[in-house]
Amino acid sequence: MDIVKDLRAIVGAEHVLTSALEAYETDWRGVFRGRALAVVLPADTTQVAAVVAACAASRVPIVTQGGNTGLVGGAVPDQSGRQILLSLKRMHRVRELDVQNATVTVEAGCVLQTVQHQADAAGLLFPLRLAAEGSCTIGGNLASNAGGTQVLRYGNARELCLGLEVVLPDGRIWNGLSGLRKDNSGYDLRQLYIGSEGTLGVITAAVLRLFPRPASMMMAWLSVPSAAAAIALHEHAQRQLGATLTAFELMGQAAVSLADRHFPHLRAPAPDSSPWFVLLEQSSDLPETLARPRFEAMLQAALEQRYINDALVAASIDQAQRLWHLREAIPLAQAREGFNLKHDIAVPVSGIAGFLDAVETTLRERLPDIRLILLGHVGDGNLHYNVQAPAGDDGAAILAQHQAWITGRIYDAVQAHGGSISAEHGVGAFKVAELAARKDAVALDLMRSIKQALDPLQLMNPGRMLTAAR
Ligand SMILES: Cc1cc2nc3c(=O)[nH]c(=O)nc-3n(C[C@H](O)[C@H](O)[C@H](O)COP(=O)(O)OP(=O)(O)OC[C@H]3O[C@@H](n4cnc5c(N)ncnc54)[C@H](O)[C@@H]3O)c2cc1C
């Protein structure tokens, strides 16, 4: 096709792939598989702009891909074979690290872990932390407004970004690479692009905020008698630790047991001993000798209040890392275990215990043997309400048969509790129909108006996030 010839002329023939594309065309979970016209790998922003302009001229749709770790099928093409897959993985330069301004400017294909390491080498912290950090990219993090385990203290990707460079759907480059903390000179276009999931343009670079590195970290693995106790513990820990509380991860017993079974070398502490576990982390400006008493006093009071039954305080960095790996291994264990349904949802923190009770009761009435793999960044009200096929040969068939009913009941309860059906993973292809059915009609109209204004040819990630009309 002519467009492929045009693209080869822009990025070089060796950077336009037309065969053996499966790794690009299949999402991380292996649930979404599409077919691309070609995979294009530009080297810089100018090439991205030229690729986008050529596609616009030929009316060829573009799906942008970073690390392809997204969980909602937003970064892989559809089945049409007409879409270009634009991979930014060659664009991984760190353009500038400004220690005094506490910012780093990176290209969108830069892997999150690289940014963390660069910040660390400068004695600073880039606090976005998630299990896919070894392969997800800054562009993907911003396009999906990633969350992760430190949102409680530092906010999600949206709050960690000061400036953007974006290639617009017509091929123009918007240079918004500002490192300013204050800039009220009009609409905040940066925030429009963050979380837009590739539907409004291609993020090519970003200015990210850095923070002072904590002097000490304390971490505890806690056995918690109930979800309500976990929420009470969260409130208690926030009062006692203030801004030094950096992580509060809730995990159900089935989730920890599953990770333990698939990753026994991580040595889960007594995985069957409690219905719930919490991984709690304090990061302090004070050295450990001064920070530890406050942490231990908080735990002691939590024991007395019966918010927790038992506490294991990590005795070394190694042990703390092993416990973090255990938490991060849960989605990997689910993938190994086989067919499961993922629901990345948010409800107000105060509603979490009631939500969990209500949904479990509803689901178990019809499917008593269903396996609920529950975990979440509870301080943000974000739950991963995951449902694994019941054990046994016909488990997957049972789950498949009831899939729509299960998801419907979970999302009904989310709405009844004033929540959101997409907390941090985005909408992608996965939730596009649910969003159209459940989001406020006026909000949907506004979103469609923005899409129409910025991408009138509907070429950027078409069919993702938004449907044409209700
Ligand atoms: C094991 C595991 C754990 C995870 N844990 C978390 C977690 O704790 N919190 C969380 O938020 N997410 C989590 N995720 C989901 C995923 O890692 C994040 O959404 C991540 O931010 C995606 O980055 P990526 O580079 O892989 O993006 P991709 O998957 O490549 O793309 C994601 C979306 O962004 C768009 N996009 C990508 N790059 C650009 C760009 N440069 N410009 C415009 N659009 C672009 C794509 O079109 C797609 O719609 C997890 C995933 C896995 C596999």
The ligand as an ORCA input file, in Angstrom:
! r2SCAN-3c Opt
* xyz 0 1
  C       1.203     -6.771     36.178
  C       0.553     -5.450     35.918
  C       0.293     -4.584     36.964
  C      -0.298     -3.342     36.731
  N      -0.518     -2.508     37.781
  C      -1.053     -1.300     37.554
  C      -1.266     -0.393     38.642
  O      -0.991     -0.690     39.799
  N      -1.784      0.816     38.359
  C      -2.123      1.183     37.077
  O      -2.583      2.307     36.874
  N      -1.939      0.343     36.034
  C      -1.419     -0.871     36.241
  N      -1.233     -1.725     35.195
  C      -1.686     -1.334     33.844
  C      -0.579     -0.705     32.960
  O       0.681     -1.106     33.331
  C      -0.634      0.794     33.026
  O      -1.880      1.215     32.502
  C       0.470      1.515     32.262
  O       0.374      2.881     32.565
  C       0.407      1.335     30.759
  O       1.625      1.792     30.183
  P       2.116      1.218     28.788
  O       3.299      1.982     28.342
  O       2.281     -0.249     28.845
  O       0.874      1.603     27.858
  P       0.177      0.759     26.716
  O      -0.421     -0.466     27.260
  O       1.094      0.616     25.569
  O      -0.995      1.789     26.323
  C      -2.013      2.105     27.229
  C      -2.935      3.159     26.598
  O      -2.220      4.376     26.406
  C      -2.146      4.725     25.025
  N      -0.795      5.234     24.800
  C       0.379      4.599     25.054
  N       1.402      5.422     24.806
  C       0.872      6.587     24.370
  C       1.425      7.814     23.942
  N       2.738      8.028     23.928
  N       0.586      8.795     23.548
  C      -0.756      8.616     23.551
  N      -1.336      7.468     23.944
  C      -0.528      6.467     24.351
  C      -2.459      3.459     24.270
  O      -3.024      3.753     22.991
  C      -3.434      2.781     25.211
  O      -4.719      3.331     25.026
  C      -0.648     -2.970     35.404
  C      -0.369     -3.835     34.350
  C       0.217     -5.065     34.586
  C       0.516     -5.955     33.422
*
